[in-house]
Amino acid sequence: MNPVLLIDFGSTYTKLTAVDLDGEEILGTAAAYTTVQTDINDGLSEGLRLLEEKTGKVEYSKCFACSSAAGGLRMVTSGLVPELTGEAAKLASLGAGAKVVGIYAFQLTEDDLADIQAAKPDIFLLVGGTDGGNTECILHNAKMLATLPASFPIVVAGNRTAARECQRILEGHEVYVCPNVMPKFGVLHIEPTQKQIREIFLNRIIQAKGLSKTAQLLSDIMMPTPSAVLQAMNLLAQGCEGEAGIGDLVAVDVGGATTDVYSIADGMPEHMNTVYKGLPEPFAKRTVEGDIGMRYSIQGVVDAAGLNRVSELSGLTEERVTELVDELKENTDKVPGGDPELEALDYALASLAIEEAVSRHAGTIEETYTMMGLTYVQSGKNLTKVKQIVVTGGSLIHTKRTAEIASHALYSPAQPASLRPKAADVWVDRTYILAAMGLLSSHYPQTALRIMKKELEYHGHSE
């Protein structure tokens, strides 16, 4: 036996997974309250105790960890044009596993600076202009940021002509210069910036979140949890040397406060008469909907879907839905526990959270007429041909209606312009192993992939 310990320090729970590399199997999992307000290591100690009850005493050969504790990696970005460099900055941040708490376009104002300070970001991403293009905006924004206390690192990834001058302007701040996230019009180059963001996370954020005490326990890797999940999804879709993947996929994690969506697919137009509009999107893409969740962001689901739809799906009156939603807003830790009304409401909320989050993540298509006749214009990713959906989150794993809820990720005639998958097989992560497998995949991709194929619960076709 060759046991490895994988830890996910979550905002609410610290989740532990013990894996035997030789047997390519999970030895046990456990979760304990994270205790981020006191000492995050208390949650780890309790988790280790609970895990040992299941596995017995185990000497681990290696230990890897990821974290989204204390709200995860909070980022603010500023760019020149919202649809271009601003969008490129957002894609770079989300793909690195960050939570974007502010996006600014054009020149920063004094009011913007006050908002940025109030947001208390872990990292600021400063971009703007293609290489050789506009320098005025990014230089102005660097001068504005220079007036703020040096309380967060700044990553400069804009027009290369202005990058070093920005660095000089920001002297006294912790500054990192990366290649431009959009060197040419419509061209994305976000990987170096994502790598830098993860390195800052390792060097700085771990200490700030109280995780440095665990350093002696860790063998090597520490990354933001969403980054680990994205790595796992990429592996599951594409496979690795010696082990095939399951093909292009969409993954959804419905949480209490946010809903994360991942897609591993090309997503470009399929037909000759379809024109692509906007920035090409990454093959491995992540979005996070901060207003959609099962408890802390419960009102966001109702607002996005409409009270009538929640009522219709749950079979409860609008008045009763409103009463229960108000109750759950006040008691965010309340679970259905066999209560038929709460079970019906959670089914409706989870279904609509997935529907709304995947709709926002997927691209859209619209008809237009040109001199050549009928033409289609696609914005964002075309996911209609994706055949696999992976889902996780408390509301999906503690119900028998998982596949039914997951089907709301699919295309609906009610939203004909949405490019969501048309039909797909459903896979369920009932034991929260995706982040753990992302960590494991950095060193043992074949083992991580085989465990995922074995452990994810297959639900067959949904359309």
C-alpha positions in Angstrom: 0.0 0.0 0.0 1.2 3.5 -0.8 -1.2 6.0 0.9 -1.5 9.7 0.0 -3.5 12.3 1.9 -5.4 15.0 -0.1 -6.8 18.0 1.8 -9.3 20.7 0.6 -9.6 23.6 3.1 -13.0 24.9 2.2 -14.8 28.0 3.4 -17.1 25.9 5.5 -15.6 22.4 5.7 -12.2 20.9 5.5 -12.5 17.8 3.4 -9.9 15.0 3.5 -9.4 12.1 1.1 -7.1 9.2 1.7 -5.9 7.4 -1.5 -3.9 4.2 -2.0 -1.7 4.7 -5.0 -0.9 1.0 -5.4 -4.5 -0.1 -5.3 -5.7 3.0 -7.1 -8.6 3.3 -4.7 -10.0 5.7 -2.0 -9.3 4.5 1.5 -11.7 6.9 3.1 -13.0 10.5 3.2 -13.9 12.8 6.1 -15.1 16.4 6.6 -14.8 18.7 9.6 -15.9 22.4 10.2 -13.0 24.6 8.8 -12.8 26.9 11.9 -11.3 29.7 9.8 -12.3 32.4 12.4 -10.1 30.7 15.1 -7.4 28.4 13.8 -7.9 26.6 10.5 -5.6 23.8 11.9 -8.3 22.9 14.4 -10.6 21.9 11.6 -7.7 19.9 10.0 -7.0 18.1 13.3 -10.7 17.1 13.7 -10.8 16.0 10.1 -7.8 13.8 10.6 -9.3 12.2 13.7 -12.6 11.4 11.8 -10.6 10.0 8.9 -8.6 7.8 11.2 -11.8 6.3 12.6 -12.5 5.0 9.0 -9.1 4.1 7.8 -7.3 3.2 11.0 -3.8 4.5 11.7 -2.1 5.4 8.4 1.4 6.7 7.6 1.0 8.9 4.5 3.9 9.0 2.0 2.7 12.3 0.6 0.2 15.1 1.4 -1.2 17.6 -1.1 -3.7 20.4 -0.4 -5.9 23.1 -1.9 -7.9 25.9 -0.3 -10.8 28.2 -0.8 -10.9 29.1 2.9 -11.9 32.6 4.1 -13.7 33.3 0.8 -11.0 32.0 -1.5 -8.7 34.0 -3.6 -10.3 37.5 -4.0 -9.3 39.4 -7.1 -10.1 42.8 -8.6 -9.3 43.5 -12.3 -9.2 46.6 -14.4 -8.9 46.8 -18.2 -9.5 49.2 -21.0 -12.6 48.1 -22.9 -15.1 45.8 -20.9 -15.8 43.4 -23.8 -12.1 43.0 -24.6 -9.2 43.5 -22.1 -11.7 43.5 -19.2 -13.1 40.2 -20.3 -9.6 38.8 -20.9 -8.7 39.8 -17.3 -11.8 38.1 -16.0 -11.1 34.9 -17.9 -7.5 34.8 -16.6 -8.6 35.3 -13.0 -11.4 32.7 -13.0 -9.2 30.2 -14.8 -6.6 30.6 -12.0 -9.2 29.7 -9.4 -9.9 33.2 -8.2 -13.2 34.8 -7.1 -13.5 38.1 -8.9 -14.9 40.7 -6.5 -14.6 43.7 -8.8 -14.1 44.5 -12.5 -13.3 48.0 -13.7 -13.1 49.4 -17.3 -11.5 52.6 -18.6 -9.8 55.0 -16.2 -10.1 54.4 -12.5 -11.7 57.1 -10.4 -11.4 58.1 -6.8 -14.7 56.4 -6.0 -13.3 53.2 -7.7 -10.3 53.4 -5.4 -12.5 53.6 -2.3 -14.5 50.5 -3.6 -11.3 48.6 -4.3 -10.0 49.3 -0.7 -13.3 48.2 0.7 -13.2 45.0 -1.3 -9.9 44.0 0.4 -8.6 42.0 -2.6 -5.9 39.4 -2.3 -4.5 40.3 -5.7 -5.1 43.1 -8.3 -4.8 42.4 -12.0 -4.0 45.5 -14.0 -4.4 45.1 -17.8 -5.3 47.3 -20.8 -4.4 47.8 -24.4 -3.1 45.5 -27.0 0.7 45.4 -27.5 1.7 48.7 -29.2 -1.8 50.1 -28.6 -3.3 52.4 -26.0 -1.0 53.1 -23.0 -2.8 56.1 -21.5 -5.4 54.1 -19.6 -3.1 51.5 -18.0 -0.6 54.2 -17.0 -3.4 56.4 -15.5 -4.7 53.3 -13.5 -1.1 52.5 -12.3 -0.8 56.1 -11.0 -4.2 55.8 -9.2 -3.3 52.4 -7.6 0.1 53.9 -6.5 -1.8 56.2 -4.1 -3.3 53.2 -2.2 -1.6 51.5 0.7 0.6 48.6 -0.5 -1.8 46.0 1.0 -2.1 43.6 -2.0 0.1 42.4 -4.8 -0.5 43.9 -8.3 0.0 41.8 -11.5 0.6 43.9 -14.6 -0.4 42.0 -17.8 -1.3 44.7 -20.3 0.3 46.6 -23.2 4.0 45.5 -23.1 5.0 49.0 -24.1 3.8 50.4 -20.8 4.4 47.4 -18.5 7.8 48.4 -17.1 6.7 52.0 -16.6 3.7 50.7 -14.6 6.1 48.8 -12.5 8.2 52.0 -11.8 5.0 54.0 -11.0 4.0 51.3 -8.5 7.4 51.2 -6.7 6.8 50.3 -3.1 4.0 47.9 -4.0 4.5 44.1 -4.6 4.4 44.1 -8.5 4.7 41.2 -10.9 4.9 41.8 -14.7 3.4 39.2 -17.1 2.9 39.0 -20.8 -0.2 40.9 -22.1 -3.4 38.9 -21.6 -4.6 40.2 -25.0 -1.5 40.9 -27.1 -3.5 41.3 -30.3 -7.1 42.2 -30.9 -9.2 39.1 -30.2 -6.2 37.0 -29.2 -6.0 35.6 -25.6 -2.7 34.7 -23.9 -3.7 34.1 -20.3 -1.7 31.1 -19.1 1.4 33.0 -17.9 -0.8 35.3 -15.8 -2.8 32.4 -14.4 0.5 30.7 -13.4 1.7 33.9 -11.7 -1.6 34.2 -9.8 -1.2 30.7 -8.5 2.4 31.4 -7.4 1.2 34.5 -5.4 -1.4 32.3 -3.8 1.3 29.9 -2.7 3.7 32.4 -1.4 1.4 34.9 0.2 -2.2 33.9 0.7 -1.4 30.6 2.5 0.3 32.6 5.3 -2.6 35.1 5.4 -5.2 32.3 5.8 -3.3 30.6 8.7 -2.3 27.6 6.6 1.5 28.1 7.0 1.5 25.8 10.1 0.5 22.9 7.9 3.5 23.4 5.6 5.5 20.7 7.3 2.6 18.3 6.6 2.4 19.1 2.9 4.7 17.5 0.4 4.4 19.9 -2.5 1.3 21.4 -3.9 -1.0 24.1 -2.7 -3.5 25.7 -5.1 -6.9 27.3 -5.1 -9.7 24.7 -4.9 -11.4 25.8 -8.1 -8.0 25.5 -9.9 -7.7 21.9 -8.6 -11.3 21.1 -9.8 -10.6 22.6 -13.3 -7.4 20.4 -13.5 -9.5 17.3 -12.6 -12.1 18.1 -15.2 -9.5 18.7 -17.9 -8.0 15.2 -17.0 -11.4 13.5 -16.9 -12.3 14.9 -20.3 -9.1 14.6 -22.2 -7.4 11.7 -20.5 -3.6 11.2 -20.2 -0.9 8.9 -21.5 -2.1 5.3 -21.0 -5.7 6.2 -20.0 -8.5 7.7 -22.2 -10.8 10.4 -20.9 -14.6 10.5 -21.2 -14.7 13.3 -23.8 -15.9 17.0 -23.7 -17.8 17.8 -20.6 -19.7 20.4 -18.5 -19.3 20.3 -14.7 -21.5 22.1 -12.2 -20.8 22.6 -8.5 -23.9 24.0 -6.7 -22.8 25.5 -3.4 -24.4 27.4 -0.6 -23.1 30.8 -1.7 -22.0 30.3 -5.3 -22.4 28.0 -8.3 -19.3 27.1 -10.3 -19.5 25.9 -13.9 -16.6 24.3 -15.9 -16.5 23.4 -19.5 -13.8 21.4 -21.3 -14.7 21.8 -25.0 -13.6 23.8 -28.0 -17.0 25.5 -28.4 -16.4 27.2 -31.7 -19.0 27.5 -34.5 -19.9 24.3 -36.3 -21.4 25.6 -39.5 -20.0 27.7 -42.3 -22.9 30.2 -42.1 -22.1 31.0 -38.4 -19.9 34.0 -37.5 -18.1 34.2 -34.2 -18.4 37.4 -32.2 -16.2 38.5 -29.3 -13.1 36.9 -27.7 -12.4 33.2 -28.3 -13.0 31.4 -25.0 -10.5 29.0 -23.3 -10.8 25.3 -24.0 -10.9 24.8 -20.3 -13.2 27.5 -18.9 -14.5 28.3 -15.4 -17.2 30.7 -14.4 -18.6 31.4 -10.9 -22.0 32.9 -10.2 -21.7 34.7 -6.9 -25.4 35.5 -6.7 -26.6 31.9 -7.2 -26.5 29.4 -4.3 -28.6 27.2 -2.1 -28.5 29.2 1.1 -26.4 32.4 1.3 -27.4 33.3 -2.2 -30.9 31.7 -2.2 -32.6 35.0 -3.1 -30.4 35.2 -6.2 -31.9 32.0 -7.5 -35.4 33.2 -6.9 -34.6 36.6 -8.5 -33.0 35.0 -11.6 -35.6 32.3 -12.2 -38.7 34.1 -11.0 -40.9 33.2 -8.0 -43.5 31.6 -10.3 -40.9 29.1 -11.7 -39.7 28.1 -8.2 -43.4 27.6 -7.3 -44.1 25.6 -10.4 -41.1 23.3 -10.0 -41.5 22.8 -6.3 -45.3 22.4 -6.3 -45.5 24.9 -3.5 -47.6 28.1 -3.5 -45.7 31.4 -4.1 -46.5 32.5 -0.6 -45.1 29.3 0.9 -42.0 29.5 -1.3 -41.4 33.1 0.0 -41.9 32.0 3.6 -39.4 29.1 3.3 -36.8 31.2 1.4 -36.9 33.8 4.1 -36.5 31.1 6.7 -33.5 29.6 4.9 -31.8 33.0 4.5 -31.8 33.3 8.3 -30.9 29.6 8.9 -28.2 28.9 6.2 -27.2 25.6 7.8 -30.7 24.1 7.6 -31.0 21.0 5.4 -34.3 19.2 4.4 -33.8 16.3 6.8 -36.9 14.5 5.5 -39.1 17.6 5.5 -41.1 17.1 2.2 -41.6 20.9 1.7 -37.9 21.7 2.1 -37.0 18.7 -0.2 -39.4 20.0 -2.9 -38.0 23.5 -2.5 -34.3 22.4 -2.6 -35.1 20.3 -5.8 -36.5 23.4 -7.5 -33.7 25.7 -6.3 -30.9 23.3 -7.3 -32.6 22.8 -10.7 -32.9 26.5 -11.4 -29.4 27.3 -10.0 -28.0 24.9 -12.6 -30.2 26.2 -15.4 -29.3 29.8 -14.8 -25.5 29.2 -14.1 -25.0 27.0 -17.2 -27.1 29.4 -19.4 -24.7 32.2 -18.3 -21.6 30.0 -18.9 -22.7 28.8 -22.4 -22.7 30.9 -25.5 -25.7 32.2 -27.4 -26.6 32.3 -31.1 -28.8 34.8 -33.0 -30.1 35.1 -36.5 -29.2 38.0 -38.8 -29.6 38.8 -42.4 -26.7 39.9 -44.6 -26.1 40.2 -48.4 -25.4 36.5 -48.4 -28.8 35.7 -46.8 -29.5 34.2 -43.4 -26.4 34.2 -41.1 -26.0 33.1 -37.5 -23.9 35.1 -35.0 -22.4 33.1 -32.1 -21.1 34.7 -28.9 -19.3 32.5 -26.3 -19.0 28.7 -26.3 -21.1 26.3 -28.3 -21.7 23.4 -25.9 -24.6 21.7 -27.8 -22.5 18.7 -28.8 -21.1 18.1 -25.3 -22.2 14.6 -24.2 -21.1 14.4 -20.5 -22.3 16.4 -17.5 -20.6 16.1 -14.0 -22.4 17.5 -11.0 -21.7 17.9 -7.3 -22.8 19.9 -4.3 -24.9 19.1 -1.2 -28.3 19.6 -2.9 -27.4 17.1 -5.6 -25.6 14.4 -3.7 -28.1 14.1 -0.9 -31.1 13.4 -3.1 -32.4 10.6 -5.3 -33.4 13.2 -8.0 -29.9 14.0 -9.0 -30.2 13.2 -12.7 -33.5 15.0 -12.8 -31.8 18.2 -11.4 -28.8 17.8 -13.7 -31.0 17.7 -16.7 -31.7 21.4 -16.2 -28.2 22.0 -17.6 -29.4 20.9 -21.0 -30.8 22.9 -23.9 -34.4 24.0 -23.5 -36.8 25.2 -26.2 -37.8 28.0 -23.8 -34.3 29.5 -24.4 -33.7 28.8 -28.1 -30.7 31.1 -28.3 -28.8 29.3 -25.5 -26.0 26.9 -26.7 -26.3 24.4 -23.8 -25.7 20.7 -24.3 -28.6 19.0 -26.1 -28.3 15.5 -24.6 -25.7 14.1 -22.1 -24.7 11.3 -19.7 -24.7 12.4 -16.1 -21.9 11.7 -13.6 -22.2 12.5 -9.9 -19.4 13.3 -7.5 -21.2 12.1 -4.3 -18.1 12.0 -2.1 -16.5 15.4 -3.1 -13.4 13.9 -4.7 -13.0 16.3 -7.6 -10.7 18.8 -5.9 -8.7 15.9 -4.4 -8.3 14.2 -7.8 -7.1 17.5 -9.3 -4.4 17.7 -6.7 -3.5 14.0 -7.2 -3.3 14.5 -11.0 -0.4 16.9 -10.8 1.9 13.9 -9.9 -0.3 10.8 -10.6 -2.6 11.6 -13.5 -3.4 7.9 -14.5 -4.3 7.0 -10.9 -6.4 10.1 -10.5 -8.3 9.5 -13.7 -8.9 5.8 -13.0 -10.2 6.6 -9.5 -12.6 9.3 -10.9 -13.9 6.8 -13.5 -14.5 4.3 -10.7 -15.9 6.6 -8.0 -18.1 9.0 -10.0 -21.6 7.7 -10.1 -22.8 7.1 -13.7 -26.4 8.0 -14.4 -26.7 7.4 -18.1 -28.5 9.5 -20.6 -30.4 12.7 -19.9 -32.1 14.9 -22.5 
